[in-house]
């Protein structure tokens, strides 16, 4: 999958899952980000602390595509580098493709996998048993 400037990566992946009836998948990729937002999970507050960056190169994007409550729920992490070769990374909250493109390799899995909320940590956890 190749995305172009202005595309919202998480939204496009959700649309892909629905349109192509993807049960679950693994994902990797790289490309240019106009804006990227990472989050670090605060387990006490049970929410992500977001930090955004602009005009960086995503050097690694990896994650899984699964479902929660009947809706697609991509779970991605990334590393991005600046023009000064400084790198940042973490849990991906948002990613808009910048100038150039974003290349994504989606490996479709046979079984439909679901995420459920683990009440003890307040996070969505992938269930390895195929959904019913």
N, C-alpha and C positions, 0 to 999 in steps of 0.2 A: 504494500500500500504506500503510495507517495502522496503526501499532503503538501499544500502550497501556502504561500503567505496569507495570513489571516485566519487559516483553519484552526479551530479549537480541537485539540487532539482528543481529549476525553469525550467530548460530544460526538465526534466523528467515529470513535471506537464504539460507543454505545449504539449509534445508528447502524454501524457495520454488523454488530452482533444481532440486532433485530432483523435487519433486511436479509442477511445471509443465514439466519437461523443457526448461529454458532452456539453450540452447547457450552463450550468453554475453550480457552486457548492460552498459550504462553506468548509473550511478546518481547521483541527486542527492537531497538532502533537508535537513530542518531539524526542530527540535522540542526537547523538554525532556529532559535527561539526569539521571537519579538518580545515576548514576556513569559516568564516562568515563575510559578509560585511553589515553594517547598513548604512543608509543614513538619514540625517536630512535635510528636504526641506528648502532651503533659498528662501523665497517667493520673495525677491527683485531681486536676481540673477536668479531665476527660474531654479535652479538646486539643486541636492542633494549634500551635503557635506559628502563624504564617510569616514568610519572608519572601519578597519578590525581587526579581532581577530582570533587566532588559538587555536585549541585544547580546545574547550569549550563544555559544555553540554547545548543543547537547552532545556530549561525547559518548554517553551511554544512557539508554533508556531500557528498562527491563521490568517485567511484571506479568500479571495474570489477568485474564478476563473471565469473570464468573457472574453469577446472578444473586440478587437479594430481593426478596419480596416481589418476584416476577419482573424485576427491572435489571438491566445490565449494570454491573458494578466493576469497572476496571480498577485494579490496584497496581499502581506503578511507582517505581523509584527511578531517580535519574541523577546524573552528574553533569554539570555544565561548567564550561570554562570561559573566562573573559579574554579580551584582547591582550591583557597583561599576563595571561597564562595562570591565573588564579582559578581554583576550582571550588565549587560549592555543590552540595547535593543533599538528597533526602527524599522523603515521601512526597510524591507529586500531587499537588492540589489543583493546579491549573497550568496549561501550556498552550500558548498561541504561537503558531509557526511564524517565523520572521522571514526576512529576505532569503531567497533560496528555497529550500524544501526540507521536509522531514521524511526520512525513509523508515518504514516500519515493516518488520517481518513478523507475521502472525502465523503461529503454528496451531492449527485447530486440533483440539482433543476430542476424543470419541464421546465421553460422558459429560452430561450437564452437571457442573459443580455449582454449589451454592455457598454463600457466606451467611453466617449468623452472628449476631452481636453477642460477644462474651461479656456478660454482666460484670464479671470480676475486674475487667480492665477497661470496659467501655469501648472496645474496638471490634470491628468486623473481622471474623476469622474464617478462613477458607475451610470448608468441610471436605474431606477427601473421599467420602462415600458419595457415589453418584446420587443425584436427586431422583426421587421416586418415580 
